[in-house]
């Protein structure tokens, strides 16, 4: 089975930390499973931290748990640098750094619940999947 390279959008991280019942949580459980490569960058980790911090009162974690979780992602993720920018490519400028990471890391997929935000990236050889769709793909 092919080991895919992925970038996980912030909305999936937040959904996985909100509920243990969904596909996002199941994906987070597999971060260190050797089923895929998780690509990360400094801007993405800072985005994760910002979004989690703003929503921490809605999550079943505290500040220490958040720090431990982000440290874990930094440990298991493959660190990638962004050497050039594609901006503007997407409708929402806030998603550009996710696309840049996916392109520079030669990722196969961006995993997100907001597929419409990444319309047109298949021209760059990157596909967009929901966590559920990606889990189904890697279980084949």
Number of C-alpha atoms within 10 A of each C-alpha: 7 7 11 17 18 27 26 25 20 22 17 21 19 19 17 21 21 18 14 13 10 14 20 26 19 16 19 18 12 12 16 15 11 11 16 15 19 21 24 23 22 14 14 18 16 12 16 19 17 13 15 24 16 9 12 17 10 12 16 10 14 13 11 9 11 18 14 12 15 16 13 13 18 17 11 16 18 15 14 14 13 15 8 9 14 11 12 9 16 17 12 10 12 11 16 19 18 20 25 20 27 28 21 15 21 17 20 20 22 27 25 23 19 14 13 11 17 21 14 14 17 12 8 11 13 19 19 24 20 20 23 16 12 19 17 11 11 13 8 6
